[in-house]
Amino acid sequence: MPQGSAREAAGETAVRTEQDAIIAALAPVVDGIVATFGSFCEVVVHDFRRPERSVVAIAGSVTGRAVGGSMSEIGMKLLAAGDQADDELNYLTRTREGKLVKSSTMVLRDSAGTAFGALCVNLDVTAVNQVHVLVGGLAGVTAVPGAPPTTTFGDDVTAVLDSIVDARQLREHKPWDQLSRAERVELFGDLDRQGVFAVRGAVQQVAARLGISRASAYNYLAATRAG
């Protein structure tokens, strides 16, 4: 192996070793956080280097995932942002089962500033919200907050990808076969910006969801990236 290539390989190994060490150090922390906050808390460590099975450590059971599970739409957006990703703090989502979840997702970086994972804290605040509404009603204060977006959590990345594709297509208010080429390219561009195509096999899955050929999907993706 040429000397330059050897140095490059050694550098890549050192980076991976550092990132692995950070994840390993955080793994036991998730149990301590959940032990502090109780059964309504879930803490997850994600490894962006394996987006289709990014959950490498988890404690608590708010979203029903396990080690080897996939990231949500929020995680995919951070993945798509790369090193420009910012922490997402104190945001509300609703699971498909109806739980109201308050979350903070903090990006993990190595010493070079490379974003390679995330630590996510999820709190099931469904009961707290119900009490808030009840007390507000008794006090004559009936503020109606906006409905939080529904987020797909699961161990199978297929369900997450399907949810993102379906939500994006619904915004067009018409089926795929009625979209112009510009609208189709725009749809693929939006999916790409959300990190969908960072997942292995995503192009084939998106093509199947939209009812188009894999070749067509690759062409639309190439067109949006060329533009």
Residue pairs with C-beta under 8 A, 6 or more apart in sequence:
1 9
15 110
15 112
15 114
18 110
18 111
19 49
19 108
19 110
19 114
19 116
19 117
22 108
22 110
22 117
23 45
23 47
23 56
23 57
23 108
23 117
26 45
26 57
26 108
26 119
27 45
27 56
27 57
29 43
30 43
30 44
30 45
30 57
30 58
30 59
30 60
31 59
33 41
33 43
33 59
33 121
34 41
34 42
34 43
34 59
34 60
37 123
39 60
40 62
40 123
40 124
40 125
40 127
41 60
41 62
41 121
41 122
41 123
41 124
42 58
42 59
42 60
42 61
42 62
42 63
42 121
42 122
42 123
42 124
43 58
43 59
43 60
43 119
43 120
43 121
43 122
44 55
44 57
44 58
44 63
44 65
44 119
44 120
44 122
45 55
45 56
45 57
45 58
45 108
45 117
45 118
45 119
45 120
46 54
46 55
46 56
46 71
46 75
46 117
46 118
46 119
46 120
47 54
47 56
47 116
47 117
48 54
48 71
48 75
48 78
48 79
48 115
48 116
48 117
48 118
49 116
49 117
50 56
51 70
51 71
51 75
51 76
51 79
51 157
51 195
51 198
51 199
51 200
52 70
52 157
52 199
52 200
52 201
53 68
53 69
53 70
53 157
54 69
54 70
54 71
54 75
54 117
55 65
55 66
55 67
55 68
55 69
55 70
55 71
55 155
56 67
56 117
57 67
58 65
58 66
58 67
58 69
60 122
62 99
62 101
62 122
62 123
62 124
63 72
63 95
63 101
63 122
63 153
63 154
64 97
64 153
64 154
65 153
65 154
65 155
66 155
68 155
69 154
69 155
69 156
70 154
70 155
70 156
70 157
70 160
71 79
71 157
71 160
72 151
72 152
72 153
72 160
73 151
73 152
73 160
73 163
73 164
73 194
74 88
74 91
74 93
74 103
74 105
74 151
75 105
75 118
75 120
75 195
76 160
76 164
76 194
76 195
76 196
76 198
76 199
77 194
77 195
78 85
78 88
78 105
78 107
78 115
78 118
78 195
79 85
79 195
79 198
80 192
80 193
80 194
80 195
80 198
81 115
81 195
82 115
83 109
83 113
83 114
83 115
85 107
85 115
86 107
87 104
87 105
87 106
87 107
88 103
88 104
88 105
89 104
89 105
89 106
90 102
90 103
90 104
91 102
91 103
91 104
92 100
92 101
92 102
92 103
92 125
92 148
93 101
93 103
93 148
93 149
93 150
93 151
94 100
94 101
94 147
94 148
94 149
94 150
94 151
95 101
95 150
95 151
95 153
96 150
96 152
98 126
99 124
99 126
100 124
100 125
100 126
100 129
100 148
101 122
101 123
101 124
101 125
101 151
102 122
102 123
102 125
103 120
103 121
103 122
103 123
104 120
104 121
105 118
105 119
105 120
105 121
106 118
106 119
106 120
107 115
107 117
107 118
108 115
108 116
108 117
108 118
108 119
109 115
109 116
110 116
136 142
136 143
152 159
152 160
152 163
152 164
153 160
154 160
157 199
158 205
161 196
161 199
161 202
161 205
161 206
161 209
162 205
162 209
164 191
164 194
164 196
165 191
165 196
165 206
165 209
165 210
166 209
168 187
168 190
168 191
168 194
169 175
169 176
169 187
169 210
172 179
172 183
172 187
176 184
176 210
176 211
176 212
179 187
184 220
185 220
185 223
185 224
185 227
186 224
187 220
188 206
188 217
188 220
188 221
188 223
188 224
189 224
189 227
191 197
191 206
192 221
192 224
192 225
196 202
196 206
197 203
197 206
197 221
203 214
203 217
203 218
203 221
204 214
204 217
206 217
207 213
207 214
207 216
207 217
210 217
